[in-house]
Amino acid sequence: MGKSSKSFKIITLGCKVNQYESVYFNETFTGAGWHQARVDEPGDVVVVNTCVVTQKAAHQSRQAIRKAIRENPCGCVAAVGCYAQTAPGELAEIAGLGLIADNRMKMEVPGSLIKGRSSARMTVLLREYEPCTPFDSFEIRSFPGRARAYLKIQDGCQSFCTYCIVPFTRGPYRSLAPERVLHMLKVLSEQGFMEVVLTGIHLGMYGVDLGEGSDLVSLLRMVGREGLPLRIRLSSIEPNEIKPELIAMAASERWLCRHFHIPLQSGDGRILKMMRRKYDAPDFAALIESLHSAIPDVCIGVDVMSGFPGEDSGAHRNTLSLVRDLPLSYLHVFPFSPRPGTVAEKLKGRVDPGIIKERAAELRGIGRKKRDLFYRSCLGKEFQVIGEGRDPEAPGLMKGRSDNYLPVLYPPGQRGEGEPVQVILHGIQGGRLRGSVLD
């Protein structure tokens, strides 16, 4: 199909699920003959895939929408996703916005824009979640600009942690049928991808809506039996949903990446209860020690929240002590962000923003030390690395990732982007590991 005069832009904020769904937008517009506008040229359509998980994310979404309206004065700007799910009225007050669509109606967005709007008035596509809401698969065939592909296999959350808006933006648990997962993995493998990240809003609850015998471990066993020439990485997974069977599989199967990203949020038992988390600090510590002892060179990343209401200096010290003592590989630290409509928004005992900033800085300092120790523990060892292309900051070198999430620089040799190489690590350069390719 020839290049159309119609052009589009897609701006994505937030999680891997949003990034995956934006690829669907890209493929749908491209399949209709539209072309992607350059950064420096206006588009006929601009889709802003929004995020509201924190106040900062919501602010960035509004900024992106207003900037798109300014820079594309003759185009139609669409605000879609989580912001529209929670606060469509706020979006409707933004002058110049052409379309508002929530997550339930997200799949309809490209078709609606390709057909064109019937008037200059704002179009609003909203639909509430229902208990039997189906899984929207957003099937794709490519993942432009990435050496690894994402595959959304799960959507929705029903945990209702007191600080979190996500259950209100993404609805009930729903999963992609196992046979469709296998089909999509084969498609992505045939497109040349050597790694696929299985992602979801609450990944550990995969299959809960599909009936007895359907869960994440069962799905992974099916994937393993297929023998596809790719490795599988899991996105974030809750600590109480990492079962012994999953640990054993990660320890024994080379195609399953030795990388776990696990939300901790707090190391204090009282705060965890206030958050409505389904584990306590000793349980979390036992899990981390189990992962570390069972899986050689495992990478364990942890989310930590600083400044939840009621977090006094003792609770903060408990969190510091827990993360300092555990064999973690890196930390993602987030300051508490009160979200309208959540229980935590109304909790007493708000922590001063300046104190939150200081506590977050302390945690990030520990995280930097943990990352450095993890990197150093991997020196002198051999890893399979999948190339991600030439590194502009390190001329003459390729960059890539190992299965345990190490960022690696190495001489290119005969291998190209997306191809696996065996690399032995011998140094650290600019926050990344330097290695040599083994013949």
Secondary structure, DSSP 8 states (H G I E B T S, - for coil): ----S-EEEEEE-S-HHHHHHHHHHHHHHHHTT-EE--TTS--SEEEEEE--SSHHHHHHHHHHHHHHHHH-TTSEEEEEEHHHHH-HHHHHTSTT--EEE-GGGGGGHHHHHHH--SSSS-EEE-----TT--------S--TT-SSEEEEEEE------TT--HHHHH-S-EE--HHHHHHHHHHHHHTT-SEEEEEESSGGGTTTTS-TT-SHHHHHHHHHHHT-SSEEEE----GGG--HHHHHHHHH-TTB-SEEEEEEE-S-HHHHHHHT-S--HHHHHHHHHHHHHHSTT-EEEEEEEE--TT--HHHHHHHHHHHHHS--SEEEEEE----TTSGGGG-S----HHHHHHHHHHHHHHHHHHHHHHHHHTTT-EEEEEEEEE-TTSTT-EEEEETT--EEEE--TT--TT-EEEEEEEEEETTEEEEEE--
